């Protein structure tokens, strides 16, 4: 699987901008969503190669959105990397149990993010 298109789901415009900038500078096509609900809808519409999902969002949080996508018939094959400020081991374990493929904490370190994406290729 080659990752070319990535959907960034984060309620923070600043975090979306930072992550999108890193990804576009490295040749990825990037879509954005500002909430869990919008992220689920855009994932179904775009069918990206990867979703970078924040956890702490109003309304549907990232764990709920991840669970929904990872169990959906048309979206279960799409990898999700949780990208969050929640840095406890229990947060990571819970995220992986919801269907995330990997977990990265903010602030995002460019090399770490690109390495995690490269592992999917």
C-alpha positions in Angstrom: 0.0 0.0 0.0 1.4 3.4 -0.9 0.2 6.4 1.1 -0.6 9.3 -1.2 -3.7 11.0 0.2 -4.1 11.8 3.9 -7.1 13.2 5.8 -6.2 15.3 8.8 -9.0 15.4 11.4 -8.4 18.0 14.2 -10.6 20.7 15.7 -7.6 23.0 16.1 -7.0 25.1 12.9 -3.4 25.6 14.1 -2.7 21.9 14.5 -4.4 21.2 11.2 -2.2 23.8 9.5 1.0 22.5 11.0 0.4 18.9 10.1 -0.9 19.7 6.7 2.2 21.8 6.0 4.5 19.0 7.0 2.6 16.5 4.8 2.3 18.8 1.7 6.0 19.7 1.9 6.7 15.9 1.7 4.5 15.3 -1.3 1.2 14.1 0.2 -2.2 15.2 -1.0 -4.1 16.4 2.1 -7.7 16.8 3.1 -8.9 18.4 6.3 -11.8 17.9 8.7 -12.5 20.0 11.8 -14.5 17.5 13.8 -15.0 13.8 14.4 -18.3 13.8 12.5 -16.8 15.7 9.6 -13.8 13.3 9.6 -16.1 10.3 9.4 -18.1 11.8 6.5 -14.9 13.0 4.6 -13.2 9.6 5.1 -16.3 7.9 3.5 -16.3 10.5 0.7 -12.5 10.8 0.0 -11.4 7.2 0.8 -7.9 8.5 1.8 -4.9 6.2 2.1 -4.5 7.3 5.8 -6.4 9.3 8.4 -4.6 11.3 11.1 -7.1 11.6 13.9 -7.1 13.9 16.9 -8.7 12.5 20.0 -9.9 15.5 22.1 -12.6 17.1 20.0 -16.1 18.4 20.9 -19.0 16.2 19.8 -17.7 12.9 18.4 -14.2 12.4 19.8 -11.4 10.7 18.0 -11.8 7.4 19.7 -15.5 7.3 18.7 -14.7 8.3 15.1 -11.9 5.7 14.9 -14.2 3.0 16.2 -16.8 3.9 13.6 -14.4 4.0 10.7 -12.5 0.9 11.7 -15.7 -1.2 11.9 -17.3 0.3 8.7 -17.6 -1.9 5.7 -16.2 0.7 3.3 -13.6 2.2 5.6 -12.2 -0.6 7.8 -9.2 -1.0 5.4 -8.1 2.7 5.9 -5.3 3.0 8.5 -5.8 5.5 11.2 -3.0 7.1 13.3 -4.2 8.9 16.4 -2.4 12.2 16.7 -3.1 13.7 20.2 -1.9 15.5 23.3 -3.1 12.5 25.3 0.2 10.8 26.2 -0.6 8.2 28.8 0.0 4.5 28.0 -3.7 3.8 28.8 -4.7 6.4 26.2 -2.6 4.7 23.6 -3.9 1.2 24.5 -7.5 2.4 24.4 -6.9 4.1 21.0 -5.4 0.9 19.5 -8.4 -1.1 20.9 -10.7 1.3 19.0 -9.0 0.3 15.7 -6.2 2.8 15.3 -3.1 1.4 13.6 -0.7 3.7 15.4 -0.4 6.6 17.9 1.6 9.8 17.9 1.6 12.6 20.5 1.6 16.3 19.9 3.5 18.5 19.4 4.2 16.5 16.2 7.9 15.7 15.5 8.2 15.8 11.7 10.6 12.8 11.4 8.5 10.7 13.7 5.3 11.4 11.8 7.0 10.7 8.4 8.5 7.5 9.8 5.1 6.2 11.0 3.6 7.0 7.6 6.5 5.3 5.8 5.9 2.1 7.8 2.5 1.8 6.1 4.0 1.7 2.6 
